[in-house]
Amino acid sequence: MAERTINLRDLLILVADPSPFLCLLVHGMLRGFGANKVLEVRDSPGVLETLNGHKIDVLLCDGALPPHGGFALTRTIRRNPNNENRTMPILLMTSDTREATIKAGRDAGANMIVAKPLSPASLYDRLAWVAFNPRQFIDTETYFGPDRRFKIEGYPNGIGRRKGDGAIEVAKETGPALAQDDIDSLFNAARTGQN
Amino acid sequence: MADNPSPDAKIFSPKTRFQTLARRPGGVPRGQAVDNALNNVEETKLGFDEWFEGELNGLIDAIERAKSGAHVDDWIDAAIFHTHNLRDVGTTVGFELLTFISSTFCTILDGIKSGVECNVESLTCHVDALLLIRKKQYRNLRPDQLPELSRGLHRVAESVSIVPKTGQK
């Protein structure tokens, strides 16, 4: 897969993390990528307040964002029909990369899970993936968000694909932590209904 | 794999500004963007001391509660919050010793959260190790440059948590 270049200039990016220093680091990375409009908040009420007053283009949200966590917040945003930011890309950042947690993020309506600790390369690749791989949205009584049906079609910016990759089965039990590649395989290459 | 949508599901393709604008020409190519970001991370390190003191003090408060015999629910979430922050930032800014110490600390605390019995000594020795990071001469070291400390913390984490023994899968 060819490397994709993303243009973040003039996009309004909201970073939500309880740690001011981590926000600063993410902010610095985004500026390095060319972003010039980045807002920061520390908790879920801050996110909801910001969404009321701004048209946010992408949300980078900590999975453990106080008080109820980024997963619950994602669900709240997706399920509110009056929220004009309802379909914005949401990337959840989390240190908890157990398979059950990743699946919970997907089921909450996140576009992508980004494993903490963050690296500039992984963050750029995940943003590029979301930009160049738009997914259809599903609206049902119990779910609103990106299509959760997946198959492996390659990793963002050519990150290695394993020989044995095939259709993803999501285990019912809580499993061991996943590497970012494994997380990608759960969030990768959404089938858009043609298959 | 997630279930297929129900027949009543509405399926649509939202047009987001992000996906439209991010694909415009004129963006920062990946290699340059990553270099720029790494430079910005280096600049951000200037604020590390103040941040580190805040995290460490929060962690010490939590561990003091543990040492005083408080119920695990009274301190474990705060301790996990601060150690995860230390590990995540340590890795992102490239302080490998901090990452190592806070990672083994996370392993122990995650174990306690999952029901493993709390061993106060293991918490204390990790806090003591983290105090080294206050000193700049230690901050930039790698774990292999302090082999006794590293092996000791690893052994502690192995003995009091659910982490598999070395070489065991």
Chai-1 contact restraints between the chains, C-beta under 6 A:
chainA,res_idxA,chainB,res_idxB,connection_type,confidence,min_distance_angstrom,max_distance_angstrom,comment,restraint_id
A,E3,B,R30,contact,1.0,0.0,6.0,A-B,restraint_1
A,T5,B,G27,contact,1.0,0.0,6.0,A-B,restraint_2
A,T5,B,P29,contact,1.0,0.0,6.0,A-B,restraint_3
A,I6,B,A22,contact,1.0,0.0,6.0,A-B,restraint_4
A,I6,B,G27,contact,1.0,0.0,6.0,A-B,restraint_5
A,N7,B,A22,contact,1.0,0.0,6.0,A-B,restraint_6
A,N7,B,R24,contact,1.0,0.0,6.0,A-B,restraint_7
A,N7,B,G26,contact,1.0,0.0,6.0,A-B,restraint_8
A,N7,B,G27,contact,1.0,0.0,6.0,A-B,restraint_9
A,L11,B,L21,contact,1.0,0.0,6.0,A-B,restraint_10
A,S19,B,N85,contact,1.0,0.0,6.0,A-B,restraint_11
A,F21,B,W51,contact,1.0,0.0,6.0,A-B,restraint_12
A,F21,B,V89,contact,1.0,0.0,6.0,A-B,restraint_13
A,L22,B,V89,contact,1.0,0.0,6.0,A-B,restraint_14
A,L24,B,T44,contact,1.0,0.0,6.0,A-B,restraint_15
A,L25,B,V41,contact,1.0,0.0,6.0,A-B,restraint_16
A,L25,B,T44,contact,1.0,0.0,6.0,A-B,restraint_17
A,L25,B,T92,contact,1.0,0.0,6.0,A-B,restraint_18
A,G28,B,N40,contact,1.0,0.0,6.0,A-B,restraint_19
A,G28,B,V41,contact,1.0,0.0,6.0,A-B,restraint_20
A,G28,B,T44,contact,1.0,0.0,6.0,A-B,restraint_21
A,M29,B,A37,contact,1.0,0.0,6.0,A-B,restraint_22
A,R31,B,N40,contact,1.0,0.0,6.0,A-B,restraint_23
A,G32,B,A33,contact,1.0,0.0,6.0,A-B,restraint_24
A,G32,B,N36,contact,1.0,0.0,6.0,A-B,restraint_25
A,G32,B,A37,contact,1.0,0.0,6.0,A-B,restraint_26
A,G32,B,N40,contact,1.0,0.0,6.0,A-B,restraint_27
A,F33,B,V28,contact,1.0,0.0,6.0,A-B,restraint_28
A,F33,B,A33,contact,1.0,0.0,6.0,A-B,restraint_29
A,G34,B,G27,contact,1.0,0.0,6.0,A-B,restraint_30
A,G34,B,V28,contact,1.0,0.0,6.0,A-B,restraint_31
A,D57,B,R17,contact,1.0,0.0,6.0,A-B,restraint_32
A,D57,B,F18,contact,1.0,0.0,6.0,A-B,restraint_33
A,V58,B,F18,contact,1.0,0.0,6.0,A-B,restraint_34
A,T87,B,P14,contact,1.0,0.0,6.0,A-B,restraint_35
A,P89,B,F18,contact,1.0,0.0,6.0,A-B,restraint_36
A,S95,B,H84,contact,1.0,0.0,6.0,A-B,restraint_37
A,K116,B,D88,contact,1.0,0.0,6.0,A-B,restraint_38
A,P117,B,D88,contact,1.0,0.0,6.0,A-B,restraint_39
A,P117,B,T91,contact,1.0,0.0,6.0,A-B,restraint_40
A,P117,B,T92,contact,1.0,0.0,6.0,A-B,restraint_41
A,L118,B,T92,contact,1.0,0.0,6.0,A-B,restraint_42
A,P120,B,V34,contact,1.0,0.0,6.0,A-B,restraint_43
A,P120,B,A37,contact,1.0,0.0,6.0,A-B,restraint_44
A,P120,B,L38,contact,1.0,0.0,6.0,A-B,restraint_45
A,A121,B,V34,contact,1.0,0.0,6.0,A-B,restraint_46
A,Y124,B,R30,contact,1.0,0.0,6.0,A-B,restraint_47
A,Y124,B,A33,contact,1.0,0.0,6.0,A-B,restraint_48
A,A131,B,Q19,contact,1.0,0.0,6.0,A-B,restraint_49
A,A131,B,A22,contact,1.0,0.0,6.0,A-B,restraint_50
A,A131,B,R23,contact,1.0,0.0,6.0,A-B,restraint_51
A,P134,B,Q19,contact,1.0,0.0,6.0,A-B,restraint_52
A,Q136,B,I11,contact,1.0,0.0,6.0,A-B,restraint_53
A,Q136,B,S13,contact,1.0,0.0,6.0,A-B,restraint_54
A,F137,B,F12,contact,1.0,0.0,6.0,A-B,restraint_55
A,F137,B,P14,contact,1.0,0.0,6.0,A-B,restraint_56
A,I138,B,P5,contact,1.0,0.0,6.0,A-B,restraint_57
A,I138,B,A9,contact,1.0,0.0,6.0,A-B,restraint_58
A,I138,B,I11,contact,1.0,0.0,6.0,A-B,restraint_59
A,D139,B,K10,contact,1.0,0.0,6.0,A-B,restraint_60
A,T140,B,S6,contact,1.0,0.0,6.0,A-B,restraint_61
A,T140,B,A9,contact,1.0,0.0,6.0,A-B,restraint_62
A,R148,B,A2,contact,1.0,0.0,6.0,A-B,restraint_63
A,R149,B,A2,contact,1.0,0.0,6.0,A-B,restraint_64
